[in-house]
Amino acid sequence: MKILNILGSSRKNGNSEYLTDQMLQDVAYKKLFLHDYHIKDIVDKRHTEEGFHLVEDDYEDIIQSLLSHDVIVFTTPLYWYGMSGHMKTFIDRWSQYLRDERFNFKEEMSKKKAYVVVTGGNKKIVALPLIQQFHYIFDFVNMEFVDYLLGQGNEPMDVKMDEEALAKAAYLNDKLKTQFEVI
């Protein structure tokens, strides 16, 4: 079993990445920064006769990586009470791959497990609708939503002061170490 961490932040070494790194400490995983890839917005062709066309960008590489992993950790800062634009564009493009005859995307996604890590302002109140949104997304593709981790932090490295989030990251880390290769 292999873990892929998909980071939706527009900044490396931020609160979201730090908290995820704590959760995945000493566990073998691949880190993928959406910000490092050129991903075009989707042009919705679901209801047209010609359907979707292949898009010339880096998305195909990301999908191949996604499909080759068993556990996906979706990491995003809380931007304006939702996921980052990078993460939203990434998920929006699933519409295209749900109809791509080269893949059985929904069936493949149903074999995967998902975790979500979100950092932002008052985590207990404003981040929960985003967690619910991820839950609906995973339900749509029959993907198992295992757990989520919320951290509080607006300024760089504020999350290091969130003892509750760090404790849950350690708890999840212990669980993952029993299931995956420890490095």
Buried (B, 14 or more C-beta within 10 A) or exposed (E): EBBBBBBBBBBEEBBBBBBBBBBBBEBEBEBBBBBEBEBEEBEEBEEEEEEBEEBEBBBBEBBEBBBEBEBBBBBBBBBEEBBBBBBBBBBEBBBBBBEBEEBEBBEBBEEBBBBBBBBBBEBEEBBEEBBEBBBEBBEEBEBEBBBBBBBBBEEEEBBBEBEEBBEBBEEBBEEBBEEBEEE
